[in-house]
């Protein structure tokens, strides 16, 4: 008589790993586009540079939008002087405390920015491309190393929102009669 016995064991294990929080965020960034025209209106050079939105600018944007305090948007473009090798930009910069020097060899004060309507797409984009800020260079001329966006037409009491340095080949020389037209474009993207 044969006695055959078989023994078998099965084990099934299942698990589920799930996130417990929504993962959503937003990214923002801007680009300065600077075009230099000579006294006859010919394009001498142009540059596009991505900006650094400084800590003060981020805080101001959040405070104005989410806290909803009385707020009137007023933005102004300014220029940074060279030489750029000594020009540094940092997230902790403010108008009152920064390593760079403002370029002021142009007519008037910082130029007011008139933004158009923000797009509804992702990213949402706003710019002053319909009315670029125009700087008429005076007889002193000089070296321009970059640009910045702030909330005051002069002085250091306002909020510095962003700053940027010219890309390669770097600093640019301007002379009397030149005009710098500066466009600022800012994008917010759901990340």
DAMOJO-V12463 format. One record per backbone hydrogen bond with DSSP energy under -0.5 kcal/mol. NH is the residue of the N-H (numbers start at 1). CO is the residue of the C=O. If there is no record, write none. Layout:
nh->NH co->CO
nh->NH co->CO
This chain:
nh->4 co->2
nh->5 co->3
nh->18 co->16
nh->24 co->22
nh->27 co->189
nh->29 co->187
nh->31 co->185
nh->32 co->49
nh->33 co->183
nh->34 co->32
nh->34 co->47
nh->35 co->181
nh->36 co->45
nh->37 co->35
nh->37 co->179
nh->38 co->42
nh->41 co->38
nh->44 co->36
nh->45 co->36
nh->47 co->34
nh->49 co->32
nh->51 co->30
nh->52 co->163
nh->53 co->51
nh->54 co->52
nh->54 co->161
nh->55 co->91
nh->58 co->54
nh->59 co->55
nh->60 co->56
nh->61 co->57
nh->62 co->58
nh->63 co->59
nh->64 co->60
nh->65 co->61
nh->66 co->62
nh->67 co->62
nh->67 co->63
nh->68 co->63
nh->68 co->64
nh->69 co->63
nh->76 co->150
nh->77 co->111
nh->78 co->148
nh->79 co->103
nh->80 co->146
nh->81 co->101
nh->82 co->143
nh->86 co->83
nh->87 co->84
nh->88 co->86
nh->93 co->90
nh->94 co->97
nh->103 co->79
nh->106 co->104
nh->107 co->136
nh->110 co->153
nh->111 co->77
nh->113 co->75
nh->114 co->131
nh->115 co->113
nh->116 co->127
nh->119 co->125
nh->123 co->121
nh->123 co->188
nh->124 co->188
nh->125 co->123
nh->126 co->186
nh->128 co->184
nh->131 co->128
nh->132 co->129
nh->133 co->182
nh->135 co->180
nh->136 co->134
nh->137 co->135
nh->137 co->178
nh->138 co->105
nh->141 co->138
nh->142 co->174
nh->144 co->172
nh->145 co->80
nh->146 co->80
nh->147 co->164
nh->148 co->78
nh->149 co->162
nh->150 co->76
nh->151 co->159
nh->161 co->149
nh->161 co->159
nh->162 co->149
nh->163 co->52
nh->164 co->147
nh->166 co->145
nh->170 co->167
nh->172 co->144
nh->174 co->142
nh->177 co->137
nh->178 co->175
nh->179 co->37
nh->180 co->135
nh->181 co->35
nh->181 co->179
nh->182 co->133
nh->182 co->180
nh->183 co->33
nh->185 co->31
nh->186 co->126
nh->187 co->29
nh->188 co->124
nh->189 co->27
nh->191 co->25
nh->191 co->189
